[in-house]
Amino acid sequence: MKLDLLAIGVHPDDVELSCSGTILNEIKRGKKAGILDLTQGELGTRGTIETRYAEAAKAAEIMGVHVRANLKMRDGFFKNDEEHQMQLIRAIRTWQPEVVLANALTDRHPDHGRAGQLISTACFLSGLAKIETTDENGRPQPKWRPKYILHYLQDWYHEPDLLIDISDVFEQRMEAVKAYTTQFNVEIGGDGPQTYISSPDFLDSVIGRARMMGKRIGVKYAEGFICEKKIGIRNLDALLQVET
């Protein structure tokens, strides 16, 4: 299946926390969108591999994405090397996304930055014809390079290059986030130690970030992205007109 948009996250829940509003926007516009998790989040203090898969499936259902898959890279120990690049190149060539949403290039969690670099590298290499890959049936895959890679903001603040209004889908976005009941609230998630992300304060900060981003462009909620190359438009009608 060819996708218009592929959101890649190193851990299940990265995408929901950072760019699910943008995914929802595009799906409502009739675009095909998918999510690719690089790891199973097996090093997470709370929950298990099984509960993470169940929560990821529930979140995907809430968002209405067309496909969700997991490359099962080793949480915490994957590398930006040929082996992992080739895994990701095969996935990119399978779905041929026009736009990729990717982990932040630097962040509090070292996996985030390493994944951001891995995704950026693999997207470029995927466009080289002399790198040969095959699909699950052994057929050669054509080269494919996404037009844009947009790195979403995670824990650390970075000045965004692009802000997207998600006000109309914000409640649905938060439903997708809260599908990860083992991760984001001790009371909802049951037994387990308190972690950096399990307190109500963490979700408050997620909402606060979206409000702050929205204020920058005169809307209630927004998501921010960093682009490694300049974004161009064909005409002035492509500019979003908002009161600021």
C-alpha positions in Angstrom: 0.0 0.0 0.0 1.4 3.4 -0.9 1.1 6.0 1.8 0.9 9.7 1.7 2.3 10.0 5.2 4.5 7.7 7.3 5.1 8.6 11.0 8.0 6.7 12.5 8.7 6.5 16.2 11.4 4.6 18.0 9.0 3.7 20.8 5.3 2.9 20.7 3.7 6.2 21.9 6.3 8.5 20.5 4.1 9.3 17.5 0.9 9.7 19.5 2.6 12.2 21.9 4.3 14.2 19.2 2.5 14.2 15.9 -0.8 12.4 16.1 -2.8 15.6 15.5 -1.1 16.1 12.2 -1.8 12.5 11.2 -5.5 12.9 12.1 -5.6 16.1 10.0 -4.3 14.3 7.0 -6.6 11.3 7.4 -9.6 13.6 7.6 -8.4 15.1 4.3 -8.5 11.7 2.7 -4.8 11.0 2.8 -3.4 7.5 3.6 -1.3 7.5 6.7 0.7 4.8 8.6 2.8 4.4 11.7 6.0 2.5 11.9 7.5 1.7 15.4 11.2 0.8 15.4 11.2 -1.0 18.7 8.8 -2.7 21.0 9.6 -0.4 23.9 10.7 -3.4 25.9 13.0 -1.4 28.2 10.1 0.7 29.5 9.7 0.5 33.3 5.9 0.1 33.1 4.0 -2.4 30.9 5.1 -5.3 28.8 5.7 -6.0 25.1 2.2 -7.5 25.0 0.5 -4.5 26.6 2.5 -2.1 24.4 1.2 -3.9 21.3 -2.3 -3.8 22.5 -2.1 -0.1 23.4 -0.5 0.7 20.0 -3.3 -1.1 18.2 -5.9 0.8 20.2 -4.3 4.1 19.5 -4.1 3.2 15.8 -7.8 2.4 15.8 -8.6 5.7 17.4 -6.6 7.6 14.8 -7.8 5.5 11.9 -4.4 4.9 10.4 -4.2 2.6 7.4 -1.3 0.5 8.6 0.9 0.1 11.7 4.0 -2.1 11.9 6.9 -2.7 14.2 10.5 -3.4 13.0 11.4 -5.0 16.4 14.8 -3.3 16.6 16.4 -3.7 20.0 15.2 -1.0 22.4 18.1 1.1 23.7 20.7 -0.7 21.7 19.8 -0.3 18.0 22.4 1.6 15.9 22.5 3.9 12.9 24.4 1.3 10.9 23.9 -0.6 7.7 21.9 -3.4 9.2 19.3 -1.1 10.7 19.4 1.3 7.7 18.5 -1.6 5.4 15.6 -2.6 7.5 14.2 0.9 7.4 14.9 1.3 3.6 12.8 -1.8 2.9 9.9 -0.3 4.9 10.2 3.1 3.2 10.3 1.4 -0.3 7.3 -0.8 0.7 5.0 2.2 1.5 6.6 4.9 -0.6 5.5 7.8 1.6 5.6 11.4 0.3 6.3 12.8 3.8 7.9 11.1 6.8 7.4 12.3 10.3 10.4 11.3 12.4 11.9 11.4 15.9 13.7 14.5 17.1 17.3 14.8 16.1 18.4 15.5 19.8 16.4 14.9 22.9 16.4 13.8 26.6 16.1 10.1 25.6 19.2 9.0 23.6 17.0 6.7 21.5 15.1 9.6 20.1 18.1 11.4 18.6 19.7 8.2 17.4 16.4 7.2 15.7 16.0 10.7 14.2 19.4 10.3 12.6 18.7 6.7 11.5 15.4 7.8 9.8 17.1 10.7 8.1 19.9 8.6 6.8 17.6 5.7 5.6 15.3 8.1 3.8 18.2 9.5 1.8 19.8 6.1 1.0 16.3 4.7 0.0 16.5 7.0 -3.0 19.8 5.4 -4.3 19.1 2.9 -7.1 22.4 1.0 -6.5 21.2 0.0 -3.0 19.2 -3.1 -3.8 16.4 -4.5 -1.6 13.6 -7.0 -2.1 10.1 -7.2 -0.8 8.6 -10.0 1.3 8.0 -12.0 -1.8 11.6 -11.6 -3.0 10.8 -9.1 -5.8 13.2 -6.1 -6.3 12.0 -2.9 -4.8 12.2 0.4 -6.7 14.1 3.2 -5.1 12.1 5.8 -3.2 12.9 9.0 -1.4 10.3 10.9 0.6 9.9 14.6 -0.4 10.2 15.8 3.1 11.3 14.5 6.6 9.7 16.5 9.4 11.2 15.9 12.8 8.6 16.3 15.6 9.4 17.9 19.0 9.6 15.6 22.0 10.8 16.3 25.5 13.3 19.1 24.8 12.1 22.3 23.3 13.5 23.2 19.8 12.4 26.2 17.8 10.1 24.7 15.1 10.4 25.5 11.4 6.8 24.5 10.8 3.6 24.7 13.0 0.5 22.8 12.1 -3.0 23.7 13.5 -4.5 20.6 15.3 -7.3 22.4 17.2 -10.1 20.5 15.4 -8.6 17.1 16.2 -7.0 17.7 19.6 -9.5 15.8 21.7 -9.1 12.7 19.5 -5.3 13.2 19.6 -5.4 13.0 23.4 -7.6 9.9 23.3 -4.9 8.2 21.2 -2.3 9.2 23.8 -4.4 7.9 26.7 -4.7 4.6 25.0 -1.3 3.8 26.6 -2.8 3.3 30.0 0.2 1.5 31.4 2.5 4.4 30.6 0.9 7.8 31.4 -1.0 7.5 34.6 -0.3 5.4 37.7 -4.0 5.4 38.8 -5.3 4.3 35.3 -2.4 1.9 34.6 -2.6 -0.1 37.8 0.4 -1.4 39.6 3.9 -0.1 38.8 6.4 2.4 39.9 6.1 6.1 39.2 8.1 7.2 36.2 9.0 10.4 34.4 6.0 10.1 32.1 3.4 8.3 34.4 2.4 11.3 36.5 -0.6 13.6 35.6 1.9 16.4 35.4 3.5 14.9 32.2 0.2 14.9 30.3 -0.4 18.4 31.5 2.9 19.4 29.9 1.9 17.7 26.6 -1.3 19.8 26.6 0.7 22.9 27.6 3.1 22.4 24.7 0.3 22.1 22.2 -1.3 25.3 23.6 2.0 27.2 23.5 2.6 26.1 19.9 -1.0 27.1 19.0 -0.6 30.5 20.5 2.4 31.1 18.2 0.1 31.0 15.1 -3.1 32.3 16.7 -4.9 29.0 17.1 -5.8 26.9 20.2 -3.5 23.9 19.6 -0.6 23.1 17.3 2.3 20.7 16.7 5.8 21.8 15.8 8.3 20.3 13.4 11.9 20.8 12.3 12.8 20.3 8.7 16.3 19.6 7.5 15.7 21.4 4.3 13.8 24.6 3.4 10.1 24.3 2.8 9.0 25.9 -0.5 5.5 26.8 -1.7 4.2 27.3 -5.3 2.0 30.4 -4.5 0.9 32.6 -1.7 -2.5 30.8 -1.5 -0.5 28.0 0.2 0.1 30.2 3.2 -2.2 29.5 6.2 -4.0 32.7 7.1 -4.5 33.1 10.8 -4.9 35.9 13.3 -1.9 36.3 15.5 
